[in-house]
Amino acid sequence: MKKLFYVVLLLLGMGIMAGSCSKVKTDIYSASIVGSWQAYKAVDYDGKTATQGADDETIYFTFTETGKFFMEEIDSDGEYEGYQTGDYRIEGSTLFFSAEGATEGWKIEKLTKTELVFSVMDGDVAKMYFKKVGQRDISDLL
């Protein structure tokens, strides 16, 4: 009887250990959005993919710890095409941008330490893909 007790205890312990070793599902917000992100691919509503090439403008987003964002477009010659600053917040799986009196929301499809994927809710692009590029210095622009 004592042997049966130890066998059951051993099996129970193994079950608990196996359960604790299972992969823990983390949500898409476990990685911080703070930092700078460079667009590398866009997909339109027809599924056509456009990648950033040498002749294209490059889009960067920088998100600060204080809820500010800076978006810049730089052409292939390194010249600014445009920029925008404002506030951002995340609610559920939506990233909201507020600038110049308007608020726009993009659905976060994926957020890791190195990649950010948005579903854009209006315009010609359905999804935008970004890679993390470190922290760009934008302190004098905000």
Protein Blocks (a to p, Z undefined) as FASTA:
>chain_A
ZZmmmmmmmmmmmmmmmmmmpccdddfklpcfbdcdddfbdcdfkopacdddfkbccddd
dddfkopacdddddfkopafbdcddddddehjaccddeehiacddddfbdcfkbccdddf
edjbfbdcdddebjadfklmZZ
